Amino acid sequence: MSVRPNSLKAATRRLIEACGGQESCVLIPGMPITRHQSFSEAGNGALPDRFLRIDVAALLEADCGLPIVTAEMARATGHVLVPLPMVAAQRTPLGRITAQAMKETSEVFARLGGFLDDGVLNSAEGAQLDREIDEAILKLLALKAEADAVVARGGE
């Protein structure tokens, strides 16, 4: 995992294009950059010290709906982006339990990853992992029950 030469610059150029070009970027509500040339500079590989600020990249990604720069940063550090199911963002019982189930299951894998840092899963760690898995199973069963209830009611 590493940052490839100009990979962030290339992602920046793709993001700016996805937002309609540098002139369009300055028109995005809340955009702190008012000089459209700043966007050109941020994507220019010949200017290695000029990048978009993180908040600006986030604003652009929110505008076009594509996490282009964020995905490249994740790739460079050995991660991937996984979009949240839309139901998790909803303020409904199903949305809340979906978010809780996602949290609990992600904690299982985070805990397992921490335990395996030394390449060994000992009995104490195994017991802790069992508790995390049990918590995740309970949330997943609650999610199943709520999803079944939503279907029985004819949908949300």
C-alpha positions as CSV (number, residue, x, y, z in Angstrom):
1,M,0.0,0.0,0.0
2,S,1.4,3.3,-1.0
3,V,0.6,6.5,-2.7
4,R,1.4,6.2,-6.3
5,P,3.1,9.2,-8.0
6,N,0.4,11.7,-8.9
7,S,-2.5,9.3,-7.9
8,L,-4.0,11.9,-5.7
9,K,-3.5,14.5,-8.4
10,A,-5.3,12.3,-10.9
11,A,-8.1,11.6,-8.5
12,T,-8.4,15.4,-7.9
13,R,-8.7,16.0,-11.7
14,R,-11.4,13.3,-11.9
15,L,-13.3,14.9,-9.0
16,I,-13.2,18.4,-10.5
17,E,-14.4,17.0,-13.8
18,A,-17.2,15.1,-12.1
19,C,-18.3,18.4,-10.5
20,G,-18.5,20.1,-13.9
21,G,-15.0,21.6,-14.2
22,Q,-13.1,24.2,-12.2
23,E,-15.4,27.0,-13.1
24,S,-18.4,25.1,-11.7
25,C,-16.5,24.1,-8.6
26,V,-16.3,27.7,-7.3
27,L,-20.1,28.0,-7.6
28,I,-20.8,25.1,-5.2
29,P,-22.6,26.5,-2.1
30,G,-20.2,26.8,0.8
31,M,-17.1,26.6,-1.4
32,P,-14.3,28.5,0.3
33,I,-12.3,28.7,-2.9
34,T,-13.3,31.5,-5.1
35,R,-10.4,31.4,-7.7
36,H,-11.1,28.6,-10.2
37,Q,-7.4,28.4,-11.1
38,S,-6.9,26.9,-7.6
39,F,-8.6,23.8,-8.8
40,S,-6.4,23.5,-11.8
41,E,-3.3,23.9,-9.6
42,A,-4.6,21.2,-7.2
43,G,-4.8,18.7,-10.1
44,N,-1.6,19.7,-11.8
45,G,1.2,17.1,-11.4
46,A,3.8,19.7,-12.0
47,L,2.8,21.5,-8.8
48,P,3.5,18.7,-6.2
49,D,2.9,21.0,-3.2
50,R,-0.6,22.1,-4.2
51,F,-3.5,19.9,-3.2
52,L,-7.1,20.4,-2.3
53,R,-7.9,20.9,1.4
54,I,-9.7,17.9,2.9
55,D,-12.8,19.9,3.6
56,V,-12.9,21.1,0.0
57,A,-12.5,17.6,-1.4
58,A,-15.3,16.5,0.9
59,L,-17.5,19.4,-0.3
60,L,-16.8,18.5,-4.0
61,E,-17.5,14.8,-3.3
62,A,-20.8,15.6,-1.6
63,D,-21.7,17.8,-4.6
64,C,-21.2,15.1,-7.2
65,G,-22.0,12.1,-5.0
66,L,-18.7,10.4,-5.8
67,P,-16.0,9.8,-3.2
68,I,-13.2,9.9,-5.8
69,V,-10.4,11.4,-3.7
70,T,-11.5,9.6,-0.5
71,A,-11.4,6.3,-2.4
72,E,-7.9,7.0,-3.6
73,M,-6.7,7.9,-0.1
74,A,-8.3,4.7,1.2
75,R,-6.6,2.6,-1.5
76,A,-3.3,4.1,-0.7
77,T,-3.6,3.0,2.9
78,G,-4.9,-0.5,2.1
79,H,-8.5,0.3,2.7
80,V,-11.7,0.3,0.7
81,L,-14.8,2.3,0.9
82,V,-18.1,0.6,1.4
83,P,-21.2,2.7,0.9
84,L,-23.7,2.5,3.7
85,P,-27.1,1.1,2.8
86,M,-29.6,4.0,2.3
87,V,-31.8,2.4,5.0
88,A,-29.1,3.1,7.6
89,A,-29.3,6.8,6.9
90,Q,-33.1,6.9,7.4
91,R,-34.6,7.9,10.7
92,T,-36.8,4.9,11.0
93,P,-36.7,1.9,13.3
94,L,-35.3,-0.2,10.4
95,G,-32.7,2.5,9.7
96,R,-31.6,2.7,13.3
97,I,-31.3,-1.1,13.8
98,T,-29.4,-1.4,10.5
99,A,-26.9,1.2,11.7
100,Q,-26.6,-0.6,15.1
101,A,-26.1,-4.0,13.4
102,M,-23.4,-2.5,11.1
103,K,-21.6,-1.0,14.1
104,E,-21.6,-4.3,16.0
105,T,-20.4,-6.4,13.1
106,S,-17.7,-3.9,12.3
107,E,-16.5,-4.1,15.9
108,V,-16.1,-7.8,15.6
109,F,-13.7,-7.4,12.7
110,A,-11.9,-4.5,14.3
111,R,-11.4,-6.5,17.5
112,L,-10.3,-9.6,15.5
113,G,-7.8,-7.5,13.5
114,G,-6.4,-6.1,16.8
115,F,-6.1,-9.5,18.3
116,L,-4.3,-10.9,15.2
117,D,-1.6,-8.1,15.1
118,D,0.8,-10.6,16.8
119,G,-0.4,-13.5,14.6
120,V,-1.9,-15.4,17.6
121,L,-5.4,-15.6,18.9
122,N,-5.2,-16.7,22.6
123,S,-8.0,-18.0,24.8
124,A,-8.6,-14.6,26.5
125,E,-8.8,-12.9,23.2
126,G,-11.1,-15.7,21.9
127,A,-13.4,-15.2,24.8
128,Q,-13.6,-11.4,24.1
129,L,-14.2,-12.1,20.4
130,D,-17.0,-14.5,21.3
131,R,-18.7,-11.8,23.3
132,E,-18.3,-9.3,20.4
133,I,-19.8,-11.9,18.0
134,D,-22.7,-12.6,20.4
135,E,-23.5,-8.9,20.5
136,A,-23.4,-8.7,16.7
137,I,-25.6,-11.7,16.4
138,L,-28.2,-10.1,18.7
139,K,-28.2,-7.0,16.6
140,L,-28.5,-8.9,13.4
141,L,-31.4,-10.9,14.8
142,A,-33.1,-7.6,15.8
143,L,-32.5,-6.4,12.3
144,K,-34.0,-9.5,10.8
145,A,-37.1,-9.1,13.1
146,E,-37.5,-5.5,12.2
147,A,-37.1,-6.2,8.4
148,D,-39.7,-9.0,8.7
149,A,-42.0,-6.6,10.5
150,V,-41.6,-3.9,7.8
151,V,-42.4,-6.5,5.1
152,A,-45.4,-7.7,7.0
153,R,-46.7,-4.1,7.3
154,G,-46.3,-3.7,3.5
155,G,-43.0,-1.7,3.5
156,E,-41.8,1.5,4.9
